[in-house]
Amino acid sequence: MRAIDLSNTTWRKSSYSNSDGGNCLEVAPVLSSLVPVRDSKDPSRGALLFEAAAWTAFVAGVRR
């Protein structure tokens, strides 16, 4: 498995996040085939990588 360098990535916080320190996700839609997702409260723990199609299906399911 190859390593993916996300050190210069611009992360976007979920629009449902607020400033009171609640549970927040950040995504970085910078890769065409993978979507990195991390915990905004502890970004040093790294990111999970989801296939783009799986992430799109997850988001669609949450919206429904």
C-alpha positions in Angstrom: 0.0 0.0 0.0 1.4 3.4 -0.9 1.4 6.4 1.4 -0.6 9.5 0.5 0.8 12.8 1.6 -2.0 15.0 3.0 0.2 17.5 4.8 -0.5 20.3 2.4 -4.2 19.5 2.0 -6.9 22.1 2.5 -9.6 20.6 4.7 -13.2 21.6 4.7 -15.3 21.3 7.9 -18.8 19.9 7.7 -21.5 22.5 7.2 -23.3 20.9 10.2 -20.3 21.6 12.5 -20.5 24.5 15.0 -18.0 26.3 17.2 -18.9 24.7 20.5 -16.5 21.8 20.2 -19.0 19.2 19.1 -18.4 16.2 16.9 -16.9 17.6 13.7 -15.7 16.0 10.5 -13.4 17.5 7.9 -13.1 16.3 4.3 -10.6 17.0 1.7 -12.0 16.4 -1.8 -8.6 16.7 -3.5 -8.2 13.2 -5.0 -10.4 12.0 -7.8 -10.8 8.4 -6.5 -10.4 8.8 -2.7 -12.0 11.1 -0.1 -9.9 11.7 3.0 -12.0 12.3 6.2 -10.6 13.3 9.6 -11.7 14.4 13.1 -11.4 18.2 13.3 -10.8 18.1 17.0 -7.7 15.8 16.6 -6.3 16.1 13.1 -3.0 14.6 14.2 -4.5 11.2 14.4 -4.7 11.0 10.7 -7.4 10.5 8.1 -9.6 7.7 6.9 -9.7 7.2 3.1 -12.9 6.3 1.4 -13.4 5.4 -2.2 -15.2 8.3 -3.8 -18.2 6.2 -4.8 -18.6 4.9 -1.3 -18.4 8.4 0.3 -21.0 9.7 -2.2 -23.3 6.8 -1.3 -22.8 7.4 2.4 -23.5 11.2 2.1 -26.6 10.4 0.0 -27.9 8.0 2.7 -27.4 10.5 5.5 -29.3 13.1 3.5 -32.2 10.8 3.1 
